[in-house]
Amino acid sequence: MAPDNPRTGPDLLLRDKIVVVTGASSGIGKAIALACAAAGANIATTYRANRDGADKVVAEIKALGRECITLQVDVTDDEDLAELAGVVRDRFGRVDVWINNAGADILTGQAADQDRFEKLDALLEVDLRGTIAASWVAAELMRGQPGGGTIINMSWDGAVSGLGGENPELFSAAKGGVLSFSRSLAKSLAPEIRVNILGPGWIETAFGEIAPSGFKEKVRQAIPLGRWGRPEDVAGAAVYLASDLADYVTGQLIMVNGGDVM
């Protein structure tokens, strides 16, 4: 008997599932979209400004033999979210997994020089309100469809432990809200729809690339597993939560942080 096609075999955790990943033009979102595609899913991604990055992700996913579309979406715009839902429904007929990864960057570029209230407004508008609004849109798409669905929201391990400093205070306000909202949503939507949360720690994304070497080394030494995380580490946890292996898991936070917060 011929072996299974590696792109369609039964061992693929997300075989033929439809997965939406917001904020997937780079970093963690890109890694999650690629990992879900490698696990057998067809993907809809969103981007806000980085069209070139989004197009490259689409090309990589199509090279894996999976379908992929990308849309420019501002998660703070309810009309954009409604349009995203309509496009996904029309193109794929359903959505099995919706991953809210889009977030405001207050640590790099011009945003790093904003005052505390500008940063706070951005985090509350994008990370918190955007996640809430997108979760409601996802739930409406999933209600009543066979098999229900799965929503995965992005929090932060520091929202559990606390971390000193002005920027961590701001992140705690937004990401702590995401964590609390998601647990309440999990109870509201059960048993038809599962809702879980990812809590990344120190991950080599844009901030990790520009952080001073001394700071990076101090962080590394404090992490039990001895290294900064990679976007692919978070993506692996996302694939698990999106898969049927997590069929009895809802309302839970998985911290992907090398043991920095336990």
GUZA-274152 format. One line per field, with one value per residue (C-alpha): residue number from 0; x, y, z. Coordinates in Angstrom, 1 decimal. Each point is the difference from the previous one (the first is absolute). Example, Ala and Ser with C-alpha at 12.3 -4.5 7.8 and 13.67 -1.06 7.14 Angstrom:
# GUZA-274152
rose	c(0:1)
x	c(12.3:1.4)
y	c(-4.5:3.4)
z	c(7.8:-0.7)
***
This chain:
# GUZA-274152
rose	c(0:1:2:3:4:5:6:7:8:9:10:11:12:13:14:15:16:17:18:19:20:21:22:23:24:25:26:27:28:29:30:31:32:33:34:35:36:37:38:39:40:41:42:43:44:45:46:47:48:49:50:51:52:53:54:55:56:57:58:59:60:61:62:63:64:65:66:67:68:69:70:71:72:73:74:75:76:77:78:79:80:81:82:83:84:85:86:87:88:89:90:91:92:93:94:95:96:97:98:99:100:101:102:103:104:105:106:107:108:109:110:111:112:113:114:115:116:117:118:119:120:121:122:123:124:125:126:127:128:129:130:131:132:133:134:135:136:137:138:139:140:141:142:143:144:145:146:147:148:149:150:151:152:153:154:155:156:157:158:159:160:161:162:163:164:165:166:167:168:169:170:171:172:173:174:175:176:177:178:179:180:181:182:183:184:185:186:187:188:189:190:191:192:193:194:195:196:197:198:199:200:201:202:203:204:205:206:207:208:209:210:211:212:213:214:215:216:217:218:219:220:221:222:223:224:225:226:227:228:229:230:231:232:233:234:235:236:237:238:239:240:241:242:243:244:245:246:247:248:249:250:251:252:253:254:255:256:257:258:259:260:261)
x	c(0.0:1.3:1.0:-2.1:0.7:1.8:-2.2:-3.2:0.7:-2.1:3.0:-0.6:-1.5:-2.0:-0.8:-2.3:-1.0:-0.7:2.2:-0.1:3.1:-0.1:3.2:1.9:2.4:3.0:1.2:-2.2:-3.1:2.1:1.4:-3.5:-1.4:2.8:-0.2:-3.7:0.4:2.8:-2.4:-2.5:-2.2:-1.2:0.7:-1.5:2.5:-0.3:2.4:-0.3:2.9:2.6:-1.4:3.3:0.4:-3.6:0.5:3.2:-1.9:-2.7:2.7:1.6:-3.3:-1.0:3.4:-1.0:-3.0:-2.6:-2.4:0.6:-1.5:1.0:-2.0:0.9:-1.9:0.1:-1.4:-1.1:-2.4:-3.2:-0.8:3.4:-0.7:-3.5:1.6:2.6:-2.7:-2.0:3.1:1.0:-3.6:-0.4:3.4:0.2:-3.6:1.0:2.7:1.3:2.7:0.3:3.3:0.1:3.7:-0.2:1.5:1.4:3.7:1.0:3.6:1.6:0.0:-1.7:-2.5:2.8:0.3:-3.7:-1.1:-1.6:-3.6:0.5:1.5:-2.8:-2.7:1.6:0.2:-3.5:-1.4:1.9:0.9:-3.0:-2.9:1.2:0.3:-3.5:-1.6:1.7:-0.9:-3.7:0.2:1.7:-2.7:-2.8:1.7:0.5:-3.4:-2.1:2.6:0.8:2.9:-0.3:3.4:3.0:1.1:3.5:0.9:3.4:0.9:3.3:1.7:0.7:-3.7:0.1:3.1:0.4:3.1:1.4:0.3:-2.3:-0.3:-0.7:-2.7:-1.6:0.2:-1.4:-3.1:-0.7:1.2:-1.5:-3.3:0.4:0.6:-3.0:-2.3:1.0:-0.7:-3.5:-0.6:1.0:-2.8:-2.4:0.7:0.4:-0.6:-0.2:3.1:3.3:1.9:3.6:2.8:3.7:2.4:3.4:3.0:3.2:-0.2:2.5:-2.3:0.6:0.8:2.3:2.0:0.7:0.3:3.5:2.2:0.6:-3.8:-0.5:2.6:-1.4:-3.4:1.4:1.8:-3.3:-1.9:0.2:0.2:2.9:-1.0:-2.4:-3.1:-0.5:-3.3:-0.1:-0.2:-3.2:-1.2:0.3:-2.2:-2.5:-0.2:-0.6:-2.9:-1.5:0.1:-2.3:2.7:-1.2:-3.7:-0.4:1.9:-1.8:0.5:3.7:3.1:3.1:3.1:2.8:2.9:2.7:-1.2:0.7:-3.5:-1.4)
y	c(0.0:3.5:2.2:2.9:3.3:2.0:3.0:-1.8:-3.0:-0.8:0.9:3.7:1.5:2.7:-1.9:2.1:2.3:3.6:2.3:3.8:1.7:3.8:2.0:-2.7:2.0:-0.6:-1.3:-2.2:0.3:-1.0:-3.0:-1.1:0.3:-2.1:-2.6:-0.4:-0.4:-2.6:-1.8:-0.2:3.1:2.5:3.5:3.5:2.6:3.7:2.9:3.7:1.6:-2.6:-1.1:-1.3:-2.2:-1.3:-0.9:-1.9:-2.0:-0.8:-1.2:-2.2:-1.6:-0.7:-1.6:-2.5:-0.9:1.8:2.7:3.5:3.5:3.2:3.1:3.5:0.2:2.5:-2.0:3.3:0.5:-2.0:0.3:-1.5:-2.9:-0.6:0.1:-2.6:-2.3:0.3:-0.7:-3.0:-1.4:0.6:-1.5:-3.0:-0.5:-0.2:0.9:-2.7:2.0:3.8:1.2:3.6:0.9:3.6:2.4:3.5:0.4:2.6:-1.1:0.6:2.7:3.4:-1.6:-0.5:3.8:0.5:1.1:-2.5:1.0:-0.4:-3.4:-1.0:1.2:-2.1:-3.2:0.4:0.7:-2.7:-2.7:0.1:1.4:-1.5:-3.4:0.3:1.2:-2.6:-2.8:1.0:-0.1:-3.4:-1.4:1.1:-1.8:-3.2:-0.2:-2.7:-1.4:-3.7:-0.5:3.5:1.7:1.2:3.6:0.6:3.4:1.5:1.1:0.2:-1.9:3.2:0.5:-2.9:0.9:3.7:1.8:3.3:2.9:2.4:-2.0:-3.2:1.8:1.0:-3.5:-1.5:2.2:-1.1:-3.6:-0.6:1.1:-2.4:-2.8:0.7:0.7:-3.3:-2.1:1.5:-0.4:-3.7:-0.5:1.9:-2.0:-3.5:-2.7:0.9:2.2:-0.3:3.2:-0.1:2.4:0.1:1.9:0.5:1.1:1.4:-0.8:1.0:2.3:3.7:1.1:-2.9:1.0:3.5:-0.7:0.8:-3.1:0.4:0.1:-3.1:-1.9:0.8:-1.2:-3.1:-0.9:0.3:-2.4:-3.6:-1.4:2.3:1.9:2.6:-1.5:-0.1:0.7:-3.6:-1.0:2.0:-1.4:-3.6:0.7:1.7:-3.1:-2.2:2.2:0.2:-3.8:-2.7:-1.0:2.9:-1.0:0.0:3.2:3.4:3.1:-0.8:2.1:-1.7:2.0:-0.4:1.4:-2.6:-0.1:3.7:0.2:-3.2)
z	c(0.0:-0.9:2.9:1.0:-1.8:2.7:-0.8:0.5:2.2:3.1:2.2:-0.7:3.1:-1.8:-3.2:-2.2:2.9:-0.9:2.2:0.3:1.4:0.6:-0.1:-2.0:-2.2:2.3:3.3:2.1:-2.3:-3.0:1.9:1.1:-3.5:-1.5:2.7:-0.4:-3.8:0.5:2.3:-2.9:0.4:-2.6:1.2:0.0:1.3:0.7:0.0:0.8:-1.9:-1.0:-3.3:-1.2:3.0:-0.3:-3.7:0.9:2.6:-2.5:-2.5:2.6:1.0:-3.6:-0.5:2.7:-2.2:2.2:-0.9:1.5:-0.4:1.7:0.8:1.3:3.2:2.9:2.9:1.7:-3.0:0.4:-3.7:-0.9:2.3:-1.5:-3.5:1.1:1.3:-3.2:-2.2:2.0:0.0:-3.7:-0.9:2.3:1.2:3.7:2.5:2.4:1.8:0.6:1.5:1.2:-0.3:-1.2:2.6:0.3:0.0:2.6:0.3:-3.4:-2.6:0.5:2.5:2.5:0.4:0.7:3.5:2.4:-0.8:-3.8:0.6:2.4:-2.5:-2.8:2.2:1.3:-3.5:-2.0:2.4:2.3:-1.9:-3.3:1.6:1.6:-3.2:-2.2:2.5:-0.2:-3.8:0.0:2.4:-2.3:-2.9:2.0:1.7:-1.4:-2.4:0.3:2.5:1.5:-0.1:2.0:0.9:1.1:1.5:0.7:3.6:1.7:2.8:1.9:0.4:2.4:2.0:-0.4:-1.2:1.1:-2.4:-1.8:-3.2:1.9:1.9:-3.2:-1.5:3.2:-0.2:-3.6:0.1:3.4:-1.4:-2.9:2.4:2.2:-3.0:-1.7:3.1:0.3:-3.7:0.3:2.5:-2.2:-3.1:1.4:-0.9:-3.7:-0.2:1.8:1.1:1.1:0.6:-0.9:2.3:-1.7:2.1:-1.4:-3.7:-2.7:-1.9:-1.1:3.6:0.5:-3.1:1.3:3.7:1.5:0.1:3.8:0.6:-2.2:1.8:3.4:-1.1:-1.5:3.3:1.9:-2.3:1.3:-3.6:-0.7:-3.1:-1.4:-1.6:-3.8:-1.8:-1.0:3.7:0.3:-3.3:1.3:3.0:-2.3:-2.3:3.1:1.3:-3.5:-0.4:1.1:2.5:2.1:-0.3:3.8:0.6:0.3:2.0:0.5:-0.2:-1.5:0.8:-2.6:1.9:0.8:3.6:0.7:1.6:1.5)
***
